[in-house]
Amino acid sequence: MRLFRSLASGNLRSIVFMLMAVGFFALMDAVLKALSARYPSLQIAALRGMTALPLVMVYITWRGKWHTVMRIRWPLHVLRGCLGIGMIALFTTGVRELPLSSAYTLFFIAPLLITMLSVPVLKERVPATHWWAIAIGFVGVLIALRPSGSDLQAGFATLGGLATLGAALGYAVTAITGRLASRTDSSESLVLSLMLFMSIGAGLLSWSRWVPIQPGDAPLLLALAVTGFCGQLTITEAFRHGQASAVAPFEYSALAWGLGLDWLIWHTLPGASTWLGAVIIIGSGLYLVRREKRITEVHASGDHP
């Protein structure tokens, strides 16, 4: 019974961290979209790492955790770093070509992929109610994409659409890899290694096409550092303490952020089908929140569901 109580509380804690992470990353994505008009995607991936790295180092010093950052499983960190570079570069290409809300609807394939991978890789048991809620959420994604005729082609066959789908796959594998590494490695090592790989790896790859940084973009780079740093910490904690299959569906809350930012900054709003899809997706996420809360209450009382 103690094991069940620990699992349920871990999932709820992870859900809170995931919701926080989604908010931070949505703001970061808005900055990426703004920067993508002036800089190549790989350079932006390098800037993502370079701007956040000082904050990461200060954080590790403040926590007194430098002794934990070298005791890591290097193959997993190398794989995660390479995937992180590709993921940021592809997603930057996607948001440059598409509105944030459209890019997010395509990116919502990632939680489904994470859930599927969590079974063979993490050996997690996925409750039937989670499968149903995720399936309903995915139907909402399809509705939001308006998968018919020219709309389907416009969503998937463009450079932005294909890049976003590639980023979603990279994110799913990165999340599972991070979950595996977190079983033995510290949160600080996970964040530091990812930022180092982005800074050095993406920096070397983008060196030949590097565009000088404009002084007027300094506030955007500061925002990129803060939102990316906070988002990375919270998402690492989200996947550390809870089941990936329980946490991943809350990526869907990014759609609300995308809609709001599109309207506030770029003065665009989606069509009726996207609104309908959003209602279905967010509804499935709220159901999972209620389900996790009920599991926690039942296990805390010592009863069986």
BELRAMO-V347488 format. One record per residue. RES is the residue in one small letter. SS is DSSP state (h for helix, s for strand, l for the rest). PHI is phi as a letter, one per 40 degrees, with the letter a starting at -180 (NA if undefined). NEAR is the number of other ideal C-beta (glycine too) atoms within 8 Angstrom. Layout:
res=RES ss=SS phi=PHI near=NEAR
res=RES ss=SS phi=PHI near=NEAR
//
This chain:
res=m ss=l phi=NA near=6
res=r ss=h phi=c near=5
res=l ss=h phi=c near=6
res=f ss=h phi=c near=8
res=r ss=h phi=c near=11
res=s ss=h phi=c near=8
res=l ss=h phi=c near=9
res=a ss=h phi=c near=13
res=s ss=h phi=c near=9
res=g ss=h phi=c near=11
res=n ss=h phi=c near=16
res=l ss=h phi=c near=12
res=r ss=h phi=c near=10
res=s ss=h phi=c near=17
res=i ss=h phi=c near=15
res=v ss=h phi=c near=8
res=f ss=h phi=c near=13
res=m ss=h phi=c near=14
res=l ss=h phi=c near=10
res=m ss=h phi=c near=10
res=a ss=h phi=c near=12
res=v ss=h phi=c near=13
res=g ss=h phi=c near=9
res=f ss=h phi=c near=13
res=f ss=h phi=c near=13
res=a ss=h phi=c near=13
res=l ss=h phi=c near=12
res=m ss=h phi=c near=14
res=d ss=h phi=c near=14
res=a ss=h phi=c near=11
res=v ss=h phi=c near=12
res=l ss=h phi=d near=15
res=k ss=h phi=c near=12
res=a ss=h phi=c near=8
res=l ss=h phi=c near=14
res=s ss=l phi=c near=13
res=a ss=l phi=c near=6
res=r ss=l phi=b near=7
res=y ss=l phi=b near=8
res=p ss=l phi=c near=8
res=s ss=h phi=c near=12
res=l ss=h phi=c near=12
res=q ss=h phi=c near=13
res=i ss=h phi=c near=15
res=a ss=h phi=c near=15
res=a ss=h phi=c near=14
res=l ss=h phi=c near=13
res=r ss=h phi=d near=15
res=g ss=h phi=c near=17
res=m ss=h phi=c near=10
res=t ss=h phi=c near=12
res=a ss=h phi=c near=14
res=l ss=h phi=d near=11
res=p ss=h phi=d near=8
res=l ss=h phi=c near=10
res=v ss=h phi=c near=14
res=m ss=h phi=c near=9
res=v ss=h phi=c near=8
res=y ss=h phi=c near=12
res=i ss=h phi=c near=12
res=t ss=h phi=c near=8
res=w ss=h phi=c near=6
res=r ss=h phi=c near=7
res=g ss=l phi=g near=5
res=k ss=l phi=b near=9
res=w ss=h phi=c near=7
res=h ss=h phi=c near=6
res=t ss=h phi=c near=10
res=v ss=l phi=c near=13
res=m ss=l phi=c near=6
res=r ss=l phi=c near=8
res=i ss=l phi=b near=12
res=r ss=l phi=c near=8
res=w ss=h phi=d near=6
res=p ss=h phi=d near=6
res=l ss=h phi=c near=12
res=h ss=h phi=c near=16
res=v ss=h phi=c near=9
res=l ss=h phi=c near=9
res=r ss=h phi=c near=16
res=g ss=h phi=c near=14
res=c ss=h phi=c near=10
res=l ss=h phi=c near=12
res=g ss=h phi=c near=13
res=i ss=h phi=c near=15
res=g ss=h phi=c near=11
res=m ss=h phi=c near=12
res=i ss=h phi=c near=16
res=a ss=h phi=c near=13
res=l ss=h phi=c near=14
res=f ss=h phi=c near=15
res=t ss=h phi=c near=15
res=t ss=h phi=c near=14
res=g ss=h phi=c near=16
res=v ss=h phi=c near=15
res=r ss=h phi=c near=11
res=e ss=h phi=c near=10
res=l ss=l phi=b near=13
res=p ss=l phi=c near=10
res=l ss=h phi=d near=15
res=s ss=h phi=c near=12
res=s ss=h phi=c near=11
res=a ss=h phi=c near=16
res=y ss=h phi=c near=12
res=t ss=h phi=c near=13
res=l ss=h phi=c near=16
res=f ss=h phi=c near=15
res=f ss=l phi=c near=17
res=i ss=h phi=c near=12
res=a ss=h phi=d near=14
res=p ss=h phi=d near=14
res=l ss=h phi=c near=11
res=l ss=h phi=c near=11
res=i ss=h phi=c near=14
res=t ss=h phi=c near=16
res=m ss=h phi=c near=7
res=l ss=h phi=c near=13
res=s ss=h phi=c near=15
res=v ss=h phi=c near=11
res=p ss=h phi=c near=4
res=v ss=l phi=c near=8
res=l ss=l phi=c near=10
res=k ss=l phi=g near=5
res=e ss=l phi=c near=9
res=r ss=l phi=c near=3
res=v ss=l phi=c near=10
res=p ss=l phi=c near=6
res=a ss=h phi=c near=6
res=t ss=h phi=c near=8
res=h ss=h phi=c near=14
res=w ss=h phi=c near=10
res=w ss=h phi=c near=8
res=a ss=h phi=c near=14
res=i ss=h phi=c near=13
res=a ss=h phi=c near=8
res=i ss=h phi=c near=11
res=g ss=h phi=c near=16
res=f ss=h phi=c near=11
res=v ss=h phi=c near=9
res=g ss=h phi=c near=16
res=v ss=h phi=c near=13
res=l ss=h phi=c near=9
res=i ss=h phi=c near=11
res=a ss=h phi=c near=15
res=l ss=l phi=c near=12
res=r ss=l phi=f near=11
res=p ss=l phi=c near=7
res=s ss=l phi=a near=5
res=g ss=h phi=f near=5
res=s ss=h phi=c near=5
res=d ss=h phi=c near=10
res=l ss=h phi=c near=11
res=q ss=h phi=c near=8
res=a ss=h phi=c near=9
res=g ss=h phi=c near=13
res=f ss=h phi=b near=10
res=a ss=l phi=c near=7
res=t ss=l phi=c near=10
res=l ss=h phi=d near=7
res=g ss=h phi=c near=13
res=g ss=h phi=c near=15
res=l ss=h phi=c near=10
res=a ss=h phi=c near=13
res=t ss=h phi=c near=17
res=l ss=h phi=c near=11
res=g ss=h phi=c near=10
res=a ss=h phi=c near=15
res=a ss=h phi=c near=14
res=l ss=h phi=c near=11
res=g ss=h phi=c near=13
res=y ss=h phi=c near=11
res=a ss=h phi=c near=12
res=v ss=h phi=c near=10
res=t ss=h phi=c near=12
res=a ss=h phi=c near=13
res=i ss=h phi=c near=14
res=t ss=h phi=c near=12
res=g ss=h phi=c near=12
res=r ss=h phi=c near=13
res=l ss=h phi=c near=10
res=a ss=h phi=c near=14
res=s ss=l phi=c near=12
res=r ss=l phi=c near=6
res=t ss=l phi=b near=6
res=d ss=l phi=b near=13
res=s ss=l phi=c near=9
res=s ss=h phi=c near=10
res=e ss=h phi=c near=13
res=s ss=h phi=c near=14
res=l ss=h phi=c near=15
res=v ss=h phi=c near=14
res=l ss=h phi=c near=12
res=s ss=h phi=c near=13
res=l ss=h phi=c near=14
res=m ss=h phi=c near=13
res=l ss=h phi=c near=11
res=f ss=h phi=c near=17
res=m ss=h phi=c near=17
res=s ss=h phi=c near=12
res=i ss=h phi=c near=9
res=g ss=h phi=c near=11
res=a ss=h phi=c near=18
res=g ss=h phi=c near=11
res=l ss=h phi=c near=7
res=l ss=h phi=c near=9
res=s ss=h phi=c near=13
res=w ss=h phi=d near=7
res=s ss=h phi=c near=4
res=r ss=h phi=b near=8
res=w ss=l phi=c near=7
res=v ss=l phi=b near=8
res=p ss=l phi=d near=4
res=i ss=l phi=c near=7
res=q ss=l phi=c near=6
res=p ss=h phi=d near=5
res=g ss=h phi=c near=4
res=d ss=h phi=c near=10
res=a ss=h phi=d near=7
res=p ss=h phi=c near=6
res=l ss=h phi=c near=10
res=l ss=h phi=c near=11
res=l ss=h phi=c near=9
res=a ss=h phi=c near=11
res=l ss=h phi=c near=16
res=a ss=h phi=c near=12
res=v ss=h phi=c near=9
res=t ss=h phi=c near=13
res=g ss=h phi=c near=14
res=f ss=h phi=c near=13
res=c ss=h phi=c near=10
res=g ss=h phi=c near=12
res=q ss=h phi=c near=13
res=l ss=h phi=c near=11
res=t ss=h phi=c near=13
res=i ss=h phi=c near=12
res=t ss=h phi=c near=13
res=e ss=h phi=c near=11
res=a ss=h phi=c near=14
res=f ss=h phi=c near=14
res=r ss=h phi=c near=10
res=h ss=h phi=c near=10
res=g ss=l phi=b near=14
res=q ss=l phi=c near=11
res=a ss=h phi=d near=16
res=s ss=h phi=c near=12
res=a ss=h phi=c near=13
res=v ss=h phi=c near=14
res=a ss=h phi=d near=14
res=p ss=h phi=d near=15
res=f ss=h phi=c near=14
res=e ss=h phi=d near=12
res=y ss=h phi=c near=13
res=s ss=h phi=c near=11
res=a ss=h phi=c near=13
res=l ss=h phi=c near=15
res=a ss=h phi=c near=9
res=w ss=h phi=c near=14
res=g ss=h phi=c near=15
res=l ss=h phi=c near=13
res=g ss=h phi=c near=8
res=l ss=h phi=c near=14
res=d ss=h phi=d near=14
res=w ss=h phi=c near=10
res=l ss=h phi=c near=5
res=i ss=h phi=c near=7
res=w ss=l phi=b near=7
res=h ss=l phi=f near=4
res=t ss=l phi=b near=7
res=l ss=l phi=b near=5
res=p ss=l phi=c near=13
res=g ss=l phi=c near=6
res=a ss=h phi=c near=5
res=s ss=h phi=c near=10
res=t ss=h phi=c near=14
res=w ss=h phi=c near=9
res=l ss=h phi=c near=11
res=g ss=h phi=c near=15
res=a ss=h phi=c near=14
res=v ss=h phi=c near=9
res=i ss=h phi=c near=13
res=i ss=h phi=c near=15
res=i ss=h phi=c near=12
res=g ss=h phi=c near=10
res=s ss=h phi=c near=15
res=g ss=h phi=c near=14
res=l ss=h phi=c near=8
res=y ss=h phi=c near=9
res=l ss=h phi=c near=14
res=v ss=h phi=d near=10
res=r ss=h phi=c near=8
res=r ss=h phi=c near=11
res=e ss=h phi=c near=13
res=k ss=h phi=c near=9
res=r ss=h phi=c near=9
res=i ss=h phi=c near=11
res=t ss=h phi=c near=13
res=e ss=h phi=c near=8
res=v ss=h phi=c near=10
res=h ss=h phi=c near=12
res=a ss=h phi=c near=8
res=s ss=h phi=c near=6
res=g ss=l phi=g near=5
res=d ss=l phi=c near=6
res=h ss=l phi=b near=3
res=p ss=l phi=c near=5
//
